[in-house]
Amino acid sequence: MDLQIIAAIVFVVFLVIFLYIKRKNIALQKILYPVLYVILYRSKFGLKLMDRISLRYNSLIKFFGYCCIGLGFVGMIFVSINMIYMLISMISVPKPEAGVSLVLPFTNVPGIGYLSFLHWIIAIFILAVVHEFSHGVVARAHGIPVKSSGFAFFSIFAPLIPAAFVEPDEKKVAKSSDVCQYSIFAAGPLANIIIAFLLMFAFPYVSDTQRLAPFEDRITEQTGFSFELTNSTLPAAVAGLQPGMIINSYNGKEVNDATLFLQDMQFCRKPGEKVILGTANESFAVIPVEMNGRAMIGVKNIKNERTVKPEYEWLKHPYYWIKDMIRWLFLLNFFIGIFNLLPLGIVDGGRMLKTLLSSTMKDQKKAGKVWGFVSLFFLLIILFGLFSSYFGNPFAFLLK
């Protein structure tokens, strides 16, 4: 049995036993129950550490929280505009490439790649601890007690996505200044985004697939290039090429990267002139067609491929496991940090918006209705995006 599956089974069994033993500490937070809800396990884990750090670095932590406010609102505007743009894009094309995807193990996340269980659970644990600890330590710096901490499961019908939480004294949070509230709410997602940017600066390959990881140029060598197919009707697919095939020859010449192929297709090749793409085992004759005045065969996301040198074969699996772990830490910290800035009731951006509306609108009932409408609007976008990603655009028939 695959190691990842064994790890997942062991984790689930351990979790079930643990939650049963600690069932008195379990709480259910209903959102749209039984469709959306959160399972909470309350503890005192990390509270003393938050107290020590908030006392020792009080001014610095407050300053960090204040900086997070402006960045948090900028992030909220950014992610809101992108969600609305994504909605328009999904509705306007029959098969949209953009969409919303659940970040779950054993799945290929569109445009990113395969997410293993161990990468998923470790990355989620780290980002959740960073996120919630930031909330807690900023709250303590402002003198607001943190009653409990723990882990949680965000559930869509069934518990799916693990998370962590800290639970400040909500009555004292509500009585504190708006600036204090904003800084507490924004600290979590901004901490995740900062971690993501630090990883990007330290390891540029995490955001640029053409960059190499540290030492990768020493232990690997170029062996060709791969690509994805644009669609099944264009010449590359018709000729029998498959996504992920490693091409190591072009028109009878050995190649170890995509340079010759790209130059020839862009500057020399004309529609109708046959090209030969070869792998280690077979060759494919492809006749380009004319598209936008150029010869095209129907491939995209072209990527240079490398293999580990024979003398470093023993290092292959641990090296690439660590490389992928760092990449997933970057991706999940960034995207989950950004997601948490959405003006959606259940996340930090929603709480920031609620505080803003309550302090700027005299009619509190009207402020609550506006907040509820905005939250519902973005929740519907997310649900529509999930539906479109997994089942297709329900309005596709209108676009034919």
SULCOR-V958519 format. One record per residue. RES is the residue in one letter. OMEGA is omega as a letter, one per 30 degrees, with the letter a starting at -180 (* if undefined). Layout:
RES_OMEGA + RES_OMEGA
This chain:
M_a + D_a + L_a + Q_l + I_l + I_l + A_l + A_a + I_l + V_a + F_a + V_l + V_l + F_a + L_l + V_l + I_a + F_a + L_l + Y_a + I_a + K_a + R_l + K_a + N_a + I_l + A_a + L_l + Q_a + K_l + I_l + L_a + Y_g + P_l + V_l + L_l + Y_a + V_l + I_a + L_l + Y_a + R_l + S_l + K_a + F_l + G_a + L_l + K_l + L_l + M_l + D_a + R_a + I_a + S_l + L_a + R_a + Y_a + N_a + S_a + L_a + I_l + K_l + F_l + F_l + G_l + Y_l + C_a + C_a + I_a + G_l + L_l + G_l + F_l + V_l + G_l + M_l + I_a + F_a + V_l + S_l + I_a + N_l + M_l + I_l + Y_l + M_l + L_l + I_a + S_a + M_a + I_a + S_l + V_a + P_a + K_a + P_l + E_l + A_l + G_l + V_a + S_l + L_a + V_a + L_a + P_l + F_l + T_l + N_l + V_a + P_l + G_a + I_l + G_a + Y_l + L_l + S_a + F_a + L_l + H_a + W_a + I_l + I_a + A_l + I_l + F_a + I_a + L_l + A_l + V_l + V_a + H_a + E_l + F_l + S_l + H_a + G_a + V_l + V_l + A_a + R_l + A_l + H_l + G_l + I_a + P_l + V_a + K_a + S_l + S_l + G_l + F_a + A_l + F_l + F_a + S_l + I_a + F_l + A_l + P_a + L_a + I_l + P_l + A_l + A_l + F_l + V_a + E_l + P_l + D_a + E_l + K_l + K_l + V_a + A_a + K_a + S_a + S_l + D_a + V_l + C_l + Q_l + Y_a + S_l + I_a + F_a + A_a + A_a + G_a + P_l + L_l + A_l + N_a + I_l + I_l + I_l + A_a + F_l + L_l + L_a + M_l + F_a + A_a + F_a + P_a + Y_a + V_l + S_a + D_a + T_l + Q_l + R_l + L_l + A_l + P_l + F_a + E_l + D_l + R_a + I_a + T_l + E_a + Q_a + T_a + G_l + F_l + S_a + F_l + E_l + L_l + T_l + N_a + S_a + T_a + L_a + P_a + A_l + A_a + V_a + A_l + G_l + L_a + Q_l + P_l + G_l + M_l + I_l + I_a + N_l + S_l + Y_a + N_l + G_l + K_l + E_l + V_l + N_l + D_a + A_a + T_a + L_l + F_a + L_l + Q_a + D_a + M_a + Q_a + F_a + C_a + R_l + K_l + P_l + G_l + E_a + K_l + V_a + I_l + L_a + G_l + T_l + A_a + N_a + E_l + S_a + F_l + A_a + V_l + I_a + P_l + V_l + E_l + M_a + N_l + G_a + R_l + A_a + M_l + I_l + G_l + V_a + K_l + N_a + I_a + K_l + N_a + E_l + R_l + T_a + V_l + K_a + P_a + E_l + Y_a + E_a + W_a + L_a + K_a + H_l + P_a + Y_a + Y_l + W_l + I_l + K_l + D_l + M_l + I_a + R_l + W_l + L_l + F_a + L_a + L_l + N_a + F_a + F_l + I_l + G_l + I_a + F_a + N_l + L_l + L_l + P_a + L_a + G_a + I_a + V_a + D_l + G_l + G_l + R_l + M_l + L_l + K_l + T_l + L_a + L_a + S_a + S_a + T_a + M_a + K_a + D_a + Q_l + K_l + K_l + A_l + G_l + K_l + V_l + W_l + G_l + F_a + V_l + S_l + L_a + F_a + F_l + L_l + L_l + I_a + I_a + L_l + F_l + G_l + L_a + F_a + S_a + S_a + Y_a + F_l + G_a + N_a + P_l + F_a + A_a + F_l + L_a + L_a + K_*
